[in-house]
């Protein structure tokens, strides 16, 4: 079958009303699921999978891909409106999205999240189509030493989200690293810090930690000072972002998209580190860096571009090598196998019509996300106008049910409340939560890849500088640390540069 024949066959598959219906329905399901605290995109894809078994292969795959795309964006809605990230990847969005909602700019923040998500998703899909083979072969060169150096570099972004005090950011990150060690040692299988509890053998549930850390401190603050906060209504404000907003944030959106493409093509990294890295890079390069964390629209754009830039590129190792890029694509690979399809190099010769149909469906999904996301914003935006005395009890109920639904475990709900108390204490001592989340996500990856590298080399550290990839990431880490030290030693110069930049912009 020639290229044109394969393209025509793929076009015939995707230009059916059933394909459009599955894509649109999947995106809608994903957005709705992502907007419910605790109901992550992963859970939405897993729950949708059984419904695809009776469908034609292309319809079932497009449905799951739609749920995946919609779920990642949907998590930004509660992150902005109620400071409860719907998905782990939306944690970075809450840093500036919620302060914008507090200032009456919820509609503007949601609009930027939608446009940044769609642009990044489109770039990620094009990257999948154009450079899948090259990126997949590049990702194959990553072993434990390369992963370790990448994660060491990624940990330097903690400095970018530590706020005014690097010391407090470091303390927050250490807390995250300590709690990440709880559970079963993945290398030797020994128990660590479980204190005789079998519930802790699997470690702390990430959804419970995330919701407890971000959502519950707001509720505890309301309980502690009800008269101070009662009746405070957050106005929706401007429903539309302006062209000036997009132009101002465009560089951060593009940069975040390519960060997502790069990290998404490497199996096992995920969207959350990409979102935080994109956010930190946007802050580092922005003339308004002092405003990050206080309601900067560029921060919303960068974090949403980072997590949605992963959505298409995680399919690169799946389609090109048959290796799932993350948990969601591991579920999607099940849909391929149920229908007798084996992702990998041979699929590009035996099922080219399916491949081209998937490519075209992914491009269409970005446009469908723009439409469905716009409708969702108009539906969910009114949450921002509800008085807190009514809103917070409902949020608490959603948090409890959402966390319980992950594993059907009351223990996870208890973890959520403990993390809520910790988050409230951190707020009182002005310890930023973002470094905690980054360390909690990356800590186990850092430890496991370091120990695997040491086992490979029988204890020799030379393996951590075994090739160009490790050298590249060590150089990036050294450069990042040098910039952090320079900023810490000469803070006045940085402030002066910001003032000059803002004056020139005016």
Legacy VTK file of the C-alpha trace (Angstrom):
# vtk DataFile Version 3.0
C-alpha trace
ASCII
DATASET POLYDATA
POINTS 506 float
0.000 0.000 0.000
1.454 3.364 -1.077
1.624 6.451 1.113
-1.337 8.071 -0.649
-3.403 4.897 -0.339
-2.651 4.678 3.394
-3.468 8.348 3.852
-6.770 7.956 1.995
-7.655 4.875 4.052
-6.862 6.696 7.298
-8.916 9.684 6.173
-11.857 7.427 5.389
-11.684 5.980 8.908
-11.532 9.302 10.702
-14.099 11.168 8.569
-17.013 9.152 9.925
-19.569 10.630 12.268
-18.767 7.891 14.771
-15.137 9.073 14.917
-16.210 12.651 15.592
-18.728 11.475 18.189
-16.139 9.333 19.995
-13.559 12.120 20.030
-16.034 14.764 21.215
-17.608 12.410 23.748
-14.186 11.382 25.044
-13.017 14.987 25.449
-16.259 15.863 27.275
-15.913 12.865 29.607
-12.287 13.765 30.268
-12.994 17.433 31.019
-15.829 16.525 33.378
-13.776 13.829 35.138
-10.725 16.078 35.420
-12.846 18.807 36.985
-13.887 16.515 39.860
-11.286 16.510 42.673
-9.740 13.055 42.999
-11.106 11.849 39.652
-7.890 12.010 37.626
-7.442 11.566 33.884
-5.905 8.156 34.582
-9.011 6.983 36.425
-11.278 8.360 33.682
-9.375 6.469 30.955
-9.386 3.263 33.028
-13.151 3.480 33.612
-13.801 4.170 29.919
-11.629 1.288 28.661
-14.238 -1.523 29.049
-16.741 0.410 26.905
-14.324 0.295 23.943
-14.175 -3.496 23.717
-17.344 -3.740 21.589
-16.367 -0.826 19.331
-14.384 -0.821 16.111
-10.656 -0.370 16.877
-10.343 3.216 15.635
-13.493 4.370 17.453
-12.393 2.863 20.771
-8.860 4.291 20.510
-10.130 7.768 19.591
-12.559 7.674 22.529
-9.742 6.906 24.989
-7.455 9.531 23.465
-10.250 12.092 23.784
-10.707 11.235 27.465
-6.937 11.586 27.960
-6.780 15.023 26.304
-9.870 16.355 28.062
-8.805 15.042 31.459
-5.511 16.925 31.511
-7.195 20.251 30.733
-10.175 19.535 33.009
-7.919 19.387 36.058
-7.152 23.098 35.643
-10.784 24.112 36.306
-10.941 23.236 40.041
-7.259 24.204 40.408
-8.174 27.746 39.385
-11.608 28.016 40.983
-11.201 26.239 44.324
-7.426 25.572 44.585
-8.026 21.838 44.314
-6.073 20.383 41.373
-8.304 17.922 39.529
-5.208 16.047 38.327
-1.614 15.979 39.641
-0.486 17.775 36.474
-2.648 20.795 37.421
-0.848 21.434 40.713
1.324 24.120 39.111
-1.749 25.827 37.621
-3.164 26.440 41.105
-0.116 28.545 42.056
-1.274 31.522 39.975
-4.734 30.465 38.804
-6.318 30.527 42.272
-4.875 33.954 43.210
-6.333 35.266 39.939
-9.743 33.866 40.930
-9.348 35.555 44.314
-8.843 38.862 42.482
-12.007 38.381 40.436
-10.202 37.156 37.290
-11.334 33.527 37.276
-12.727 33.786 33.740
-9.482 35.252 32.427
-7.420 32.521 34.080
-9.695 29.767 32.721
-9.549 31.280 29.243
-5.751 31.353 29.295
-5.657 27.770 30.580
-7.863 26.672 27.682
-5.920 28.446 24.938
-2.535 27.418 26.345
-3.756 23.815 26.616
-5.018 23.718 23.026
-1.883 25.334 21.560
0.416 22.996 23.511
-1.709 19.991 22.643
-1.568 20.891 18.940
2.234 21.329 19.043
2.560 18.011 20.877
0.422 16.243 18.282
2.452 17.703 15.415
5.645 16.578 17.153
4.244 13.060 17.362
3.445 13.064 13.638
6.697 14.657 12.429
9.459 13.401 14.732
8.075 10.266 16.386
10.810 8.003 15.074
13.701 10.272 16.061
12.369 11.040 19.546
11.608 7.378 20.193
15.152 6.324 19.274
16.509 9.136 21.464
14.383 7.999 24.406
15.840 4.488 24.048
19.233 5.896 25.063
17.936 6.713 28.553
18.992 4.312 31.279
19.083 4.796 35.067
22.145 7.147 34.940
20.503 9.381 32.327
17.221 9.426 34.254
19.104 10.310 37.441
20.881 13.309 35.904
17.622 14.486 34.292
15.827 14.359 37.652
18.731 16.121 39.423
18.358 18.933 36.904
14.574 18.906 37.340
14.975 19.344 41.111
16.647 22.718 40.499
13.201 24.075 39.571
12.427 24.037 43.307
14.322 27.325 43.498
11.965 28.816 40.933
8.834 28.042 42.954
10.179 28.797 46.441
8.902 32.357 46.533
10.880 34.986 48.429
12.830 32.550 50.611
14.970 29.799 49.135
15.508 28.440 52.665
11.765 27.942 53.214
11.480 26.334 49.786
14.292 23.950 50.739
12.582 23.018 54.016
9.350 22.332 52.126
11.220 20.157 49.599
12.930 18.174 52.389
9.515 17.428 53.913
8.346 16.146 50.531
11.430 13.947 50.122
10.990 12.488 53.622
7.342 11.555 53.085
8.178 10.092 49.662
10.384 7.452 51.329
7.418 5.901 53.179
6.451 2.453 51.915
8.067 -0.508 50.204
11.653 -0.169 49.000
11.387 -0.928 45.271
14.958 -2.241 45.011
15.209 -4.636 47.978
11.545 -4.939 48.972
12.078 -3.871 52.587
9.575 -1.762 54.550
10.417 1.826 55.420
8.663 4.041 57.978
5.410 2.053 57.916
5.303 1.686 61.733
3.653 -1.725 61.479
0.803 -0.484 59.262
0.117 -2.509 56.109
-1.758 0.503 54.684
1.545 2.378 54.418
3.344 -0.377 52.482
2.292 1.180 49.179
3.379 4.645 50.272
1.177 7.705 50.629
-1.491 7.985 47.948
-0.528 10.917 45.747
-4.090 12.127 45.152
-4.708 12.193 48.922
-1.483 14.139 49.482
-2.227 16.573 46.673
-5.809 17.374 47.695
-4.905 17.549 51.365
-2.021 19.921 50.719
-3.832 22.328 48.395
-7.561 22.196 49.174
-7.916 21.546 52.905
-5.770 24.457 54.178
-8.280 26.848 52.598
-11.121 25.092 54.437
-9.184 25.070 57.717
-8.501 28.805 57.317
-12.221 29.394 56.854
-13.013 27.362 59.986
-10.366 29.263 61.960
-11.498 32.717 60.757
-15.117 32.363 59.577
-16.137 35.985 60.090
-13.108 37.209 58.192
-13.882 35.102 55.130
-17.629 34.458 55.302
-19.664 36.095 52.582
-16.589 36.815 50.495
-17.655 36.236 46.927
-15.080 35.842 44.195
-16.295 37.584 41.073
-15.854 35.904 37.732
-14.496 39.092 36.223
-13.599 39.281 32.572
-14.778 36.153 30.803
-12.346 36.474 27.896
-8.612 36.786 27.714
-7.349 39.473 25.384
-4.994 39.234 22.431
-2.488 41.185 24.538
-2.618 38.434 27.191
-1.864 35.765 24.585
0.927 37.809 23.041
2.442 38.450 26.477
2.401 34.729 27.325
3.116 33.307 23.874
6.828 32.635 24.443
6.064 30.798 27.677
3.381 28.729 25.938
5.741 27.695 23.140
8.603 27.000 25.559
6.332 24.978 27.836
4.963 23.022 24.883
8.427 21.872 23.817
9.411 21.074 27.417
6.305 18.862 27.524
7.157 17.249 24.179
10.684 16.431 25.328
9.755 15.074 28.770
6.665 13.278 27.445
8.727 11.325 24.919
10.801 9.850 27.775
8.837 6.992 29.402
8.082 7.384 33.091
8.439 11.154 33.596
4.811 12.309 33.400
2.996 15.630 33.084
3.447 17.049 36.611
7.262 17.521 36.424
6.807 19.028 32.956
4.270 21.559 34.274
6.519 22.633 37.136
9.623 22.848 34.921
7.710 24.958 32.382
6.423 27.192 35.206
9.918 27.655 36.663
11.403 28.507 33.253
8.623 31.026 32.593
9.277 32.679 35.950
13.021 32.761 35.360
12.631 34.462 31.970
9.729 36.787 32.813
10.138 40.506 33.593
7.237 40.039 36.056
8.817 37.202 38.067
8.005 38.927 41.372
4.302 38.554 40.519
4.484 34.775 40.051
2.516 33.008 42.757
0.351 36.083 43.320
-1.851 35.906 40.233
0.388 36.100 37.143
-1.431 34.982 33.994
1.854 33.911 32.389
2.242 31.345 35.194
-1.121 29.792 34.276
-0.139 29.719 30.589
3.246 28.095 31.269
1.973 25.357 33.582
-0.914 24.401 31.278
1.382 24.393 28.245
3.828 22.162 30.111
1.303 19.514 31.160
-0.627 19.480 27.848
2.577 19.373 25.818
3.055 15.873 27.220
-0.301 14.599 25.912
0.763 13.867 22.346
4.413 13.012 22.908
3.665 10.224 25.415
2.246 8.370 22.404
5.642 8.502 20.666
7.209 5.552 22.532
3.814 3.799 22.483
3.328 3.893 18.704
6.973 3.787 17.606
8.316 1.221 20.089
5.298 -0.374 21.758
6.475 1.030 25.118
3.905 3.049 27.127
5.133 6.525 28.041
3.100 6.827 31.241
0.303 5.165 33.219
-2.438 6.432 30.889
-0.770 5.150 27.725
-0.213 1.832 29.530
-4.016 1.621 29.818
-4.487 2.698 26.185
-2.117 -0.021 24.989
-4.634 -2.475 26.419
-7.247 -1.162 23.975
-4.844 -1.822 21.077
-4.211 -5.389 22.207
-7.888 -6.164 22.790
-8.477 -5.353 19.125
-5.527 -7.431 17.937
-3.198 -4.475 17.312
0.401 -4.522 18.518
1.914 -1.010 18.784
5.482 -0.784 17.590
7.526 -0.549 14.391
5.555 -3.294 12.609
2.300 -1.401 13.058
3.619 1.277 10.684
3.731 -1.343 7.936
0.783 -3.607 8.783
-1.785 -1.072 10.037
-0.822 2.200 8.391
-4.474 3.198 7.936
-5.000 3.032 11.728
-1.807 5.026 12.330
-2.822 7.806 9.946
-6.364 7.852 11.341
-4.938 8.255 14.865
-2.673 11.098 13.680
-5.557 12.959 12.053
-7.831 12.278 15.011
-5.255 13.774 17.381
-5.079 16.975 15.339
-8.877 17.177 15.385
-8.905 16.602 19.154
-7.101 19.923 19.724
-9.907 21.783 17.931
-12.601 19.767 19.713
-10.919 20.528 23.057
-11.157 24.251 22.264
-14.928 23.968 21.727
-15.726 21.539 24.556
-13.398 23.371 26.952
-15.127 26.674 26.191
-18.512 25.129 26.978
-17.130 23.592 30.186
-15.744 26.925 31.360
-19.135 28.553 30.891
-20.673 25.764 32.962
-18.126 25.541 35.777
-17.207 29.228 36.065
-20.125 30.013 38.360
-18.353 28.093 41.125
-16.220 31.204 41.528
-19.272 33.272 42.440
-20.504 30.997 45.241
-20.012 32.337 48.809
-17.386 30.364 50.707
-19.790 29.436 53.472
-21.689 27.393 50.868
-18.782 26.424 48.619
-16.323 24.962 51.146
-18.649 22.308 52.655
-19.379 21.072 49.130
-15.679 21.062 48.276
-14.939 19.039 51.432
-17.537 16.420 50.475
-16.090 16.177 46.945
-12.568 15.832 48.334
-13.565 13.015 50.706
-15.463 11.072 48.044
-12.798 11.723 45.394
-9.945 10.463 47.579
-11.966 7.479 48.794
-12.836 6.489 45.220
-9.185 6.071 44.206
-8.610 2.885 46.258
-11.903 2.555 48.181
-9.874 3.087 51.342
-10.793 5.123 54.408
-7.064 5.239 55.190
-6.504 7.520 52.174
-9.111 9.924 53.562
-7.199 9.974 56.858
-3.981 10.723 54.938
-5.775 13.585 53.197
-6.772 15.184 56.518
-3.270 14.743 57.976
-1.793 16.363 54.867
-4.388 19.117 55.183
-3.184 19.830 58.708
0.418 19.814 57.471
-0.524 22.152 54.615
-2.239 24.526 57.048
0.836 24.529 59.293
3.033 25.206 56.264
0.786 28.146 55.345
1.107 29.563 58.872
4.915 29.345 58.643
4.802 30.572 55.014
6.394 27.425 53.591
5.469 27.158 49.886
3.648 23.922 48.917
5.041 23.676 45.360
8.585 22.508 46.379
6.952 19.839 48.564
4.936 18.489 45.625
7.935 18.520 43.251
10.120 16.672 45.758
7.348 14.188 46.567
6.956 13.366 42.840
10.623 13.291 41.869
12.089 11.858 45.088
11.270 8.183 44.420
12.419 8.497 40.793
15.688 10.067 41.918
16.362 7.379 44.527
15.398 4.379 42.401
17.401 5.452 39.351
20.453 6.267 41.473
20.364 2.878 43.194
19.810 1.034 39.908
22.764 2.896 38.409
24.903 1.902 41.397
23.868 -1.741 41.005
24.785 -1.590 37.305
28.244 -0.178 38.066
28.827 -2.138 41.286
29.045 1.071 43.275
31.125 3.192 40.897
29.998 6.828 40.497
31.666 7.008 37.073
28.494 5.644 35.492
26.718 8.928 36.289
28.892 10.618 33.649
28.992 7.818 31.120
27.935 9.666 27.964
26.802 12.870 26.216
23.294 12.793 27.711
24.561 12.704 31.306
27.142 15.401 30.522
24.420 17.580 29.023
22.205 17.372 32.100
25.113 17.901 34.509
26.001 21.049 32.544
22.399 22.266 32.725
22.337 21.566 36.467
25.571 23.496 37.023
24.233 26.426 34.982
20.938 26.427 36.905
22.754 26.355 40.281
25.035 29.201 39.162
22.012 31.320 38.236
20.316 30.503 41.559
23.450 31.478 43.522
23.841 34.670 41.514
20.218 35.607 42.194
20.639 34.871 45.917
23.880 36.897 46.226
22.704 39.865 44.148
18.937 40.167 44.659
19.038 43.925 44.183
20.288 43.631 40.613
17.412 41.302 39.761
14.822 43.704 41.184
16.430 46.617 39.350
16.312 44.689 36.065
12.614 43.913 36.640
11.840 47.609 37.224
13.713 48.615 34.070
11.971 45.898 32.036
8.523 46.922 33.297
9.198 50.592 32.519
10.375 49.772 28.998
7.298 47.604 28.473
5.056 50.545 29.416
LINES 1 507
506 0 1 2 3 4 5 6 7 8 9 10 11 12 13 14 15 16 17 18 19 20 21 22 23 24 25 26 27 28 29 30 31 32 33 34 35 36 37 38 39 40 41 42 43 44 45 46 47 48 49 50 51 52 53 54 55 56 57 58 59 60 61 62 63 64 65 66 67 68 69 70 71 72 73 74 75 76 77 78 79 80 81 82 83 84 85 86 87 88 89 90 91 92 93 94 95 96 97 98 99 100 101 102 103 104 105 106 107 108 109 110 111 112 113 114 115 116 117 118 119 120 121 122 123 124 125 126 127 128 129 130 131 132 133 134 135 136 137 138 139 140 141 142 143 144 145 146 147 148 149 150 151 152 153 154 155 156 157 158 159 160 161 162 163 164 165 166 167 168 169 170 171 172 173 174 175 176 177 178 179 180 181 182 183 184 185 186 187 188 189 190 191 192 193 194 195 196 197 198 199 200 201 202 203 204 205 206 207 208 209 210 211 212 213 214 215 216 217 218 219 220 221 222 223 224 225 226 227 228 229 230 231 232 233 234 235 236 237 238 239 240 241 242 243 244 245 246 247 248 249 250 251 252 253 254 255 256 257 258 259 260 261 262 263 264 265 266 267 268 269 270 271 272 273 274 275 276 277 278 279 280 281 282 283 284 285 286 287 288 289 290 291 292 293 294 295 296 297 298 299 300 301 302 303 304 305 306 307 308 309 310 311 312 313 314 315 316 317 318 319 320 321 322 323 324 325 326 327 328 329 330 331 332 333 334 335 336 337 338 339 340 341 342 343 344 345 346 347 348 349 350 351 352 353 354 355 356 357 358 359 360 361 362 363 364 365 366 367 368 369 370 371 372 373 374 375 376 377 378 379 380 381 382 383 384 385 386 387 388 389 390 391 392 393 394 395 396 397 398 399 400 401 402 403 404 405 406 407 408 409 410 411 412 413 414 415 416 417 418 419 420 421 422 423 424 425 426 427 428 429 430 431 432 433 434 435 436 437 438 439 440 441 442 443 444 445 446 447 448 449 450 451 452 453 454 455 456 457 458 459 460 461 462 463 464 465 466 467 468 469 470 471 472 473 474 475 476 477 478 479 480 481 482 483 484 485 486 487 488 489 490 491 492 493 494 495 496 497 498 499 500 501 502 503 504 505
